[in-house]
Amino acid sequence: MFIEVVGNSGSKNAESRLVCMKLGTRVLIDAGSAALIPEEELDTVDLVLLTHAHLDHILDLGFILDSMVSRRTRPLVVTGSEACLNIVKTHYMNGLLWPDFSKIQIEGRPILEYRILSDEVWTDLPGGVECMAVPVNHPAGARGFLFRYQGKLIVYSGDTGPTDKIWKLAGNFGKPVAVVIEVSFPDSKRNISMTSDHLCPSLAADELKKLGAGDASVFVFHMKPWFAGEIQKELNLPGRSVSLLKPGSRIEFS
């Protein structure tokens, strides 16, 4: 099992891709840049797991559904918190801004199926991965995730400011082999990080201390592209291996 980065960025410019990651071959984590995935790979995807409903995480959801109508015979399941899905249904795929794909049928079945993901329980995902959704400190129905596969645990923060529950719950299930954590701003913009419920390097270091001792590798994503160089210089996490995720990066946990 693996996480493979399609897009890693917390905003968009000519050189960046919005957040989207493949969890194995059948699940996407967010869909910011999902339309860049080749069709033959998209055709194997059964489920899109949304962290929250901000535009940089859902932008290409409508476009991949648009492409699937002509060739797909089974629904694409979109799952996330109830608040997140309500925002997508009300403000995005509402028949006004974009078609309501839950009402478009192929062979008697809708092309899109919404499924609410319950909090703090393990849920089976396609491909044999277990997922636990955990509320985090960010708007739009935001959730972080614990992923478990063959006894190995990964923490995926999603977008968040300083938070507690996800780190506490992770500790209940053993030591993570990897932590995927957002860092959006440099420390010089710490006040903006706090106001917008995001992390900067010093705040991320504080969050990782909540996990306690451990040798989990740390993977950073969601950097605002114009601050990437500054953030990279500030990411000093003693005792931990730190990597900046980019398109094509792959985290193995099988």
N, C-alpha and C positions, 0 to 999 in steps of 0.2 A: 504494500500500500504506500501511497505517496501523496504529497501536496506539490503541485506544479504551478508556477506562477504564470498567468496570462498577463495580468496587469498588477502593478504594485503601488501606484501613485495615489496620493491624496488629492490631486487636482489634475487639470488637463492643460497641456500645451503641445507644441509640435513634436516634442521628444518623449512624452510620457503616456502611460496607459493607465486608465482608471482600474480600481481594484476588481480583480476576478481571479480565482484560483481553481484549479481542477483538484478534486479530492478523489484519487483514482480516476477511472475512466467514465464513471456513471453519475458523478455528483459535481456540481459547481458551487463554490463558495462565492456568493455575490456575482454580479453580472455587469459590472461597469464597462468592461471591454470585451464582453463575451462574443460579440460579432466578429472578432478577429480570429476566433477558433475555426479551423478548417471544417467544412461541412461534414466530412466523414467522421470527425471526432465529435462534433455536436450531435450527430445521429445516435451516438451511444449514450448520451446524457439522459438520465431519467428524472433527475431532481436538481433544482436550484435552491440552495440553502442561503437565505438572506440574513445578514447580520442586522440590517435596519434599512429604512426606506429613503435615506438620503440619495440624491441624484447620482453621485459618483459611484454608488454601489448597485444601482438598478438601471442605469441608463440604457444598456444594450438588451435588457430583458425583452422589451417590445420588438427589437429588431431581430433577435434570434427566433422569436415566435413567428414573426412575419415570414422568415425564411423557411420555417418548418412546415407551414400550412400546405405547401405544395408537395411534400414528400413524407410526412410523418403519419403514422396510423395509430399511435398511442399518445395519451396525454403527457405533457410535460408538467410535472408536479413542482409547484413553487411553495416553499415552506418557510416559516419564520414566526415571529410572535404575532399575536392577534392584532396588536397596534400597527405593526409593520405592514401586514397584509391589508389591513383596512386603508392605510394610506395609499398603497399601490392601486387598490381597486377604486378608490374614490378620486384620486388626483392624477393617476397616470393612465391605466387601462380602463377608462370609464366611458368609452364610446365617443368622447369629445376630443381630448388631447391625443388619444390613441385608441385603436379598436379594443373592445372588450373581448379578448380572446377566449374567455370562459364561456362565451355564447356562440363561438364559432365551432362547428362540429365537423368531424371527419369520420365517416363510417359509423355515424350515430353516437360518437363520443366527443366531448369537448377537447380542443387541442391544449387547453390550459386547465389545470386543477389546482386550486388553492388548498393548502393543508396547514392548519395551525400547529405549531410545534410547542409542546408543553414544556414548562420550565422545570429544571432541576430533577429530571428523570432521564434515564438512558433510553434513547430511541434508536432503533435499527435503521441504518441508511443503506441504499443499494451499494453492493460491493462488499458488505460484511463489516463496515465500520459502525461503531456505536457513537452516538452524539448526545451530549448533555448541553442544553441551552441554559445560560445563566444571565440574568439581567445585569447590565453594566451601566456606567455613569455617562450616558450619552442619549440624545433625543431620538425621536422617530422609531420607537419600539426596539431600541438597540439591545442586542444580545451578544455576548461572547460565547465561545464553545469549548467544551472538553471533547476531544476525540480519543476513542480507545479502540485499538486493533491488536488482537492477539497478545493482550496483556500490556501493550505499550501505550503510554498516555502522552497526548500533545495538548497544550493550552493555546487557544487562539483567542486573542483579546477582542477582536473586532475594534471598532472605533470606541474609545473610552477615555475619560479623564480618570483621575484617581478613584479607585474602586476597591472593594474588599472581598465580596462573596466568591468571585471566580477563583481567587488565589486560595481562599480557605477551602473551598470544595475540592480543588485540585489536590490539596494536601491529604484529603480523605481517601484518595485512590492511588496513593503511591507517588513516587518521584517521576515527574514528567521527563521524557527524553528530549523534548524540544518545547520552546515557547515562541510563538509567533505574536509579536507585540507591535502595536502602532506607535510611531513617533512622528508627529506631524510638523512640529515647529522646533527651532533651536532654542537654547536656554535664554537667548536674548529676547525671545518672544514668549517667555513663560507666562506673562499675564494674559496673552491671547490664548495660549493653551488652556489655562484655567477657565477663562470666560467661555470658550467654545467647547469645553469638555473633551479635550485632547491631551496628549502627552508631549513633553519635550524630554531630552535625554536625562536630565536630573530627576524629573518626575518618573520616568520609566525605571530608573535605577531604584527609586523608592518602592515602586510597585513590585519589582522582582525580589526585593528583600522580604516581601510578605510570603514568598514561597519558602523561605528558609534556605538552609544549606542544600546544595545539589549541584549536579554537573550538567544540567540541561543546556543544550545549545540554544542560543537566542537568535531569532531571525526578525529583523526590523522591516516594517513596511509602512505605507501610507504617508511617506514624507511629501510635503509640499515641494514640488520640483525645484523651485527657485531658492529653497533653503537646503537642498540636499548636501551640498559641499560643507556647509556650516554644521549641519547635524552630524555628518560623518566624523568630523574632527572632534566633536564633543561626546561621542559614544564611547565612553571608557567605563566598562563594567568589570571591575576586578574579579578574577576567578571564573569568568564566564567567556565562552566563545561566542563572538557576536558577528553576524553576517547581515549585510544589507541585501534584501531580496530584490530581484530584477526579473523582467520577463525571461522565462526559460529556467529560472532557478527551481531546484527540485529538492524536497525534503523527504527522505525515505524513512519509513517507520514500520517496515515489514520484517 
